[in-house]
Amino acid sequence: MKHGICLQSIVAIREKPSEKSEMTNQMLFGDLFFVNEILGEWYLINTVDDSYFGWVNSLQLHLFSEEEFRKYTADDRVYSLTDSALSTSFDKTISFRFTLGSRLPFYENESFKIGDKLYNYKGKFIEKKSDIKLIDISKKYLGSPYLWGGRSIFGIDCSGLVQMSFKLKGKFLPRDASMQVKLGKTINFIEEAQEEDLAFFENEEGKITHVGILLDNKRVIHASGEVKIDDIDHNGIFNKSQNKYTHKLRIIKRIE
């Protein structure tokens, strides 16, 4: 089996092996993957962190040996907290651009390593021992436009916001809201909800179609049009600017 890493700032993962196919997910710089199938210039990949399958053009992928892959998977997770960064190798021959939430392999002393080259990085970062709150991470995405399948500040969807916020705190959640809702402990009443609880919302057919992170039992941060904070009660999300409920609350879950 082939293995690899994403070395571009953002790479589209598509439903089918075509540039015209719908984007269902994204990889960010530093994300690892397995290759499950090859069809011409298209690779069917499986992302390491969330086991999400999709097609990526091989020109956007970097493959390496199984031995190297094991080293990357064993490395402690360190992520960029800078909106946009440019890092150049110490020998000034290669540069990488990446964004908030990108993984910095083998990070140490304001540098990270790809292959045998060291790259400078003097921006903000988060690691396992960091004390930054999950809610503060999610707020870094405020104002980011909604994008189906997106996982970056330049475009993100509701479940992508939840997944990235938890990922940067060391918890790996599934990609889609319909899978995230299966996790955690059910909170029966919104009055009992706490910061970081997840609120799930249903459509007219009763299917889970939306998710947000509770700031408390009266406010939720979510991606709908853009990442924003709205009021919430036992009925659902109430948008003040529209003066109406926009999402019907189905269930609240606590991820422990």
Secondary structure, 3 states (H helix, E strand, C coil): CEEEECCCCEEEEECCCCCCCCEEEEEECCCEEEEEEEECCEEEEEECCCCCEEEEEHHHCEEECHHHHHHHHHCCCEEECCCEEEEEECCCCCEEEEECCCECCCCCCCEEEECCEEEECCCCEEECCCCCCHHHHHHCCCCCEECCCCEECCEECHHHHHHHHHHCCCCCCCCCHHHHCCCCEEECCHHHCCCCCEEEEECCCCCEEEEEEECCCCEEEEECCEEEEEEECCCEEEECCCCEEEEEEEEEEECC
